[in-house]
Amino acid sequence: MESILNAAGGLGIFLLAMTMMTAGLKVFGGDRLKRHLEQWTSTPLRGVATGALVTALVQSSSAVTVATIGFVNAGILSLGHALGVIFGANLGTTMTGWLVSVTGFGFRIEAVALPIIALGVGLRVAMQNKRLRGLGEALTGFGLFFLGLAILKEAFSEVSATFGTATLAAAGTGATGVALFAVIGLVATILTQSSSAAVALILTAASQSALGLGAAAAAIIGANLGTTSTAALAVIGATPNAKRVAAGHILFNLLTGLVALAILPALLWATRELGELLGLSNQPAIVLALFHTVFNVTGVVLLLPFIRPLTAFLQRRFTTAEESMSRPRHLDRTVAATPAFAVPALEQELRHMQDLVCGTGLAAVAGQQDRSAAIERRAVAIYQLGQAAAAFAVEVRMEDMTREDAEALVRLLRIARYLEEATNLLPQLHATGLDGHRLTSEMTKASVLDLLAAAQTCLTVCGENTDDPQWRGRLESARDRFETLYQDAKAAVLRAAATHLLSIDHTDSLLDAMSSTRRMIEQTVKATLMLLEEVESRRGLNAPRATARPDLTADSAKGGPPPAG
């Protein structure tokens, strides 16, 4: 029971470490780290080299895999680039076998976990710089990761030791024996959460003639597959892309292991021949270390040419509604290469984005607290869609565009900016919740509820069919009514505060929520009207372009929310 409780605690520390690493990397890295990682992993081969080198240095494929998942989770590294690093990590982990076989010593990085945590906490507490504080959080998570693994290893040490001495003493023969020892290597790695520890145990048993060479090789293949359990644990609650990286890791190790088991006799023969060619000792530990390297290299050689199809396959897995929402429906590089098609396609995408903003805005204004997390996820997805639209506009070749299309492209970028700003306000608006405030004054409560109803009316009209000739008038009327009710509600809240019917904190919170609602409505309506003008312009109606209303930002002087995503 004590071992089980310790294992549960170690798993908890492990998952906490993953969360801290992801959050810290996002703050510390930002665009600069993203650019560096994209350069280091710009091609699959460079990604493999990077993964192999880093894993060989830190002596832990689990650390590199988890860090890679953290980068993907934080949006710093793409799925395609991450898969190359994962492939390379499997190569780099073979360095442990060479260290054990040549020197009999395996470097335990867990020994530096506490100093890493001390350094991370020091940076987190002492530094004022936001990026350095993020680095401190990431380092703390990194140290906690190894501390969690160390606790897991200690909790399972008695079980794994008994398991190893009782079963590895007899070498299996034939297909059944090979399969048995592959499972033994798999289970031993899962129990210890360290393929290095399992490989060291296998090499030691083989060097003492307690284990046959074929059985030891099968156990190493199983240990190689067992190391994927760390990645599987690391993606609990992670983003879909992080789950895809873990799935890619599992697929690589599984396919490599199946191929190695299928040709195990030939692979062992080739390993012995290569060892003699290289002048290496014929000791079992040396042969097995070389075997570990050879079958991982074989896996990389077999799967590296298929990394792009594998990426495409994984992209279709673990999809969520929010992720589908964040993907453009009308934009691609083919359209960007043809300016005559690019502007209409971007216009269609922004109309889709505007519909999403209106729908999510209605849910946010309704203040349904049980949907708070869903609204925040939708807001992030819509913001990412806006970023994709802006990136598409940058790719369009403006030198090949007519003057009218170039001007339209600029206007569409402004519309995208308005919609992004409205999207940024959604989580803050819902988290504050206008209807969640305790209002003791009936007049104040009625004014706030009228304001909410006016906001819902604006958003509803924004999402209606713009082909109706009366639509523009109804939207402008709804916007003007909302502005009037906003001023009335603001005055009512201030009167309630002056007569001590509302506390200062409640007053500030309520005014902030009202101001956020106003700004969100203003930006959404502005974007909607500009989109209508673009549609009318393309239809040749030449409708007079409405003068944009001035930004009503006086009440939002306290600052807007940080960018979503």
Secondary structure, DSSP 8 states (H G I E B T S, - for coil): -HHHHHHHHHHHHHHHHHHHHHHHHHHHHHHHHHHHHHHHTSSHHHHHHHHHHHHHHHT-HHHHHHHHHHHHHTTSS-HHHHHHHHHHHHHHTHHHHHHHHHHS----GGGGHHHHHHHHHHHHHH--SHHHHHHHHHHHHHHHHHHHHHHHHHHHHHHHHHHHHHHTTS---HHHHHHHHHHHHHHHHHHHT-HHHHHHHHHHHHHTTSS-HHHHHHHHHHHHHHTHHHHHHHTTT--HHHHHHHHHHHHHHHHHHHHHHHTHHHHHHHHHHHHHHTT----HHHHHHHHHHHHHHHHHHHHGGGHHHHHHHHHTSS--HHHHHHS-SS--HHHHT-HHHHHHHHHHHHHHHHHHHHHHHHHHHHT-GGGHHHHHHHHHHHHHHHHHHHHHHHHS-GGGS-HHHHHHHHHHHHHHHHHHHHHHHHHHHHHH-GGGS----HHHHHHHHHHHHHHHHHHHHHTS-TTSTTHHHHHHHHHHHHHHHHHHHHHHHHHHHHTTSS-HHHHHHHHHHHHHHHHHHHHHHHHHHHHHHHHHHHTT-------------GGGTT-------
